């Protein structure tokens, strides 16, 4: 379940995702907190990777799950970090 919330800054958007374990994914601007590791983080990464590949896949060389949520058993900020390697810079700007 996703809950999109517009913040005071018109260009900011907070996205909370309630994962299967009941944990919330996402933080308020300026907030820092660590939570226990969730096995759902890998599943959420793979879902996002599929979505990105569906939209910009022709430009993508690789998509990796990076940061603390990618490390099994490690407490982390509930934010999924991703690194996307692109074949070429042009073209994807239309998205």
Secondary structure, 3 states (H helix, E strand, C coil): CEEEEECCCCCCEEEEEECCCCCEECCCCCCCCCECCCCHHHHHHHHHHHHHHHHHHHHEEEEEEECHHHCCCCCECCCCEEEEEECCCCCHHHC
